[in-house]
Amino acid sequence: MISFVLAVGKNNEMGVDNKLPWHLPSDLKYFRKLTEGKPMIMGRETFESLPGILPGRLHIVLTRDPDYSVESPQVTIVNSLDELLAMLSPGQDYNVIGGKMIFDLLLSYADRIYLTKIDSTFNADTYFSEPDPKDWEIVEEKEGTLDEENTLVHKFIIMDRKKER
Ligand SMILES: NC(=O)c1ccc[n+]([C@@H]2O[C@H](COP(=O)([O-])OP(=O)(O)OC[C@H]3O[C@@H](n4cnc5c(N)ncnc54)[C@H](OP(=O)(O)O)[C@@H]3O)[C@@H](O)[C@H]2O)c1
């Protein structure tokens, strides 16, 4: 199964200057819980925005640059959608973690979206293209807990692709 994992602001803001526009530790914790132990698919820009190679997860990085390389057994580089699709194993769960370009590229292959919706607006240069609600249904929605570290009102939403009837 292919799942998207992302967080957005009120206007679907996703990023600014190749960073997240907010500080929300509870979402980073949720991200870790969802992604640990499973391969993650991402664009080169998102890969470069990470604080480093995240432990316990294969990083599959899309770039068109055939010379792009990263010296780590935890990183696999792919140069096209076809190359990516050819390497995916049926029965394996994959998390697509962005950014916008890669979500656009892979939306038609996704079955689930783990969406953290933050109830604030942000200065941003990258926005998520909201999927068509006729194709997706919310199957779970939970308010995030607020505390000293997590001051932004947010909810954790799970959306599944609607089954054909
Ligand atoms: N809010 C969130 O949950 C979240 C999640 C992830 C990222 N972000 C933010 O989103 C922003 C980055 O998103 P982005 O859309 O600019 O970049 P991105 O999707 O992370 O990466 C784009 C890059 O992917 C490669 N690529 C795209 N299509 C390809 C294809 N068909 N074949 C091969 N390679 C392909 C290209 O790399 P080359 O240029 O090397 O060819 C392209 O420049 C940052 O601000 C980041 O912080 C936010």
The ligand as an SDF file (V2000), in Angstrom:
LIG
                    3D

 48 52  0  0  0  0  0  0  0  0999 V2000
    4.5150   19.8730    5.1290 N   0  0  0  0  0  0  0  0  0  0  0  0
    4.9840   18.6660    4.8310 C   0  0  0  0  0  0  0  0  0  0  0  0
    4.4860   17.6350    5.2890 O   0  0  0  0  0  0  0  0  0  0  0  0
    6.1440   18.5740    3.8820 C   0  0  0  0  0  0  0  0  0  0  0  0
    6.5930   17.3260    3.4480 C   0  0  0  0  0  0  0  0  0  0  0  0
    7.6850   17.2820    2.5570 C   0  0  0  0  0  0  0  0  0  0  0  0
    8.2320   18.4550    2.0940 C   0  0  0  0  0  0  0  0  0  0  0  0
    7.7600   19.6410    2.5370 N   0  0  0  0  0  0  0  0  0  0  0  0
    8.3020   20.9060    2.0200 C   0  0  0  0  0  0  0  0  0  0  0  0
    8.0630   20.9220    0.6170 O   0  0  0  0  0  0  0  0  0  0  0  0
    9.1190   21.6400   -0.0250 C   0  0  0  0  0  0  0  0  0  0  0  0
    9.7830   20.7450   -1.0710 C   0  0  0  0  0  0  0  0  0  0  0  0
    8.8140   20.3550   -2.0220 O   0  0  0  0  0  0  0  0  0  0  0  0
    9.0470   20.4990   -3.5960 P   0  0  0  0  0  0  0  0  0  0  0  0
    7.7650   20.1780   -4.2760 O   0  0  0  0  0  0  0  0  0  0  0  0
    9.6750   21.8280   -3.8480 O   0  0  0  0  0  0  0  0  0  0  0  0
   10.2070   19.4320   -3.8760 O   0  0  0  0  0  0  0  0  0  0  0  0
   10.2370   17.8290   -3.7770 P   0  0  0  0  0  0  0  0  0  0  0  0
    8.9470   17.2530   -4.3100 O   0  0  0  0  0  0  0  0  0  0  0  0
   10.6840   17.4200   -2.4330 O   0  0  0  0  0  0  0  0  0  0  0  0
   11.4440   17.4830   -4.7590 O   0  0  0  0  0  0  0  0  0  0  0  0
   11.3780   17.9110   -6.1040 C   0  0  0  0  0  0  0  0  0  0  0  0
   12.4890   17.2310   -6.8770 C   0  0  0  0  0  0  0  0  0  0  0  0
   12.1590   15.8520   -7.0950 O   0  0  0  0  0  0  0  0  0  0  0  0
   12.7310   15.4450   -8.3230 C   0  0  0  0  0  0  0  0  0  0  0  0
   11.6620   14.9620   -9.2060 N   0  0  0  0  0  0  0  0  0  0  0  0
   10.4060   15.4620   -9.3570 C   0  0  0  0  0  0  0  0  0  0  0  0
    9.7130   14.7560  -10.2900 N   0  0  0  0  0  0  0  0  0  0  0  0
   10.5620   13.7830  -10.7310 C   0  0  0  0  0  0  0  0  0  0  0  0
   10.4360   12.7320  -11.6990 C   0  0  0  0  0  0  0  0  0  0  0  0
    9.3040   12.5380  -12.3950 N   0  0  0  0  0  0  0  0  0  0  0  0
   11.5100   11.9380  -11.8980 N   0  0  0  0  0  0  0  0  0  0  0  0
   12.6690   12.1110  -11.2080 C   0  0  0  0  0  0  0  0  0  0  0  0
   12.8380   13.0970  -10.2740 N   0  0  0  0  0  0  0  0  0  0  0  0
   11.7910   13.9110  -10.0490 C   0  0  0  0  0  0  0  0  0  0  0  0
   13.4350   16.6520   -8.9200 C   0  0  0  0  0  0  0  0  0  0  0  0
   14.7790   16.5970   -8.4240 O   0  0  0  0  0  0  0  0  0  0  0  0
   16.0270   17.2280   -9.2420 P   0  0  0  0  0  0  0  0  0  0  0  0
   15.8280   18.6920   -9.2300 O   0  0  0  0  0  0  0  0  0  0  0  0
   17.2300   16.7780   -8.4350 O   0  0  0  0  0  0  0  0  0  0  0  0
   15.9820   16.6010  -10.6150 O   0  0  0  0  0  0  0  0  0  0  0  0
   12.6940   17.7960   -8.2700 C   0  0  0  0  0  0  0  0  0  0  0  0
   13.4120   19.0110   -8.2220 O   0  0  0  0  0  0  0  0  0  0  0  0
   10.0700   22.0510    1.0910 C   0  0  0  0  0  0  0  0  0  0  0  0
    9.7370   23.3480    1.5350 O   0  0  0  0  0  0  0  0  0  0  0  0
    9.7950   21.0520    2.1900 C   0  0  0  0  0  0  0  0  0  0  0  0
   10.1240   21.5530    3.4750 O   0  0  0  0  0  0  0  0  0  0  0  0
    6.7210   19.7240    3.4120 C   0  0  0  0  0  0  0  0  0  0  0  0
  1  2  1  0
  2  3  2  0
  2  4  1  0
  4  5  1  0
  4 48  2  0
  5  6  2  0
  6  7  1  0
  7  8  2  0
  8  9  1  0
  8 48  1  0
  9 10  1  0
  9 46  1  0
 10 11  1  0
 11 12  1  0
 11 44  1  0
 12 13  1  0
 13 14  1  0
 14 15  2  0
 14 16  1  0
 14 17  1  0
 17 18  1  0
 18 19  2  0
 18 20  1  0
 18 21  1  0
 21 22  1  0
 22 23  1  0
 23 24  1  0
 23 42  1  0
 24 25  1  0
 25 26  1  0
 25 36  1  0
 26 27  1  0
 26 35  1  0
 27 28  2  0
 28 29  1  0
 29 30  1  0
 29 35  2  0
 30 31  1  0
 30 32  2  0
 32 33  1  0
 33 34  2  0
 34 35  1  0
 36 37  1  0
 36 42  1  0
 37 38  1  0
 38 39  2  0
 38 40  1  0
 38 41  1  0
 42 43  1  0
 44 45  1  0
 44 46  1  0
 46 47  1  0
M  CHG  2   8   1  16  -1
M  END
$$$$
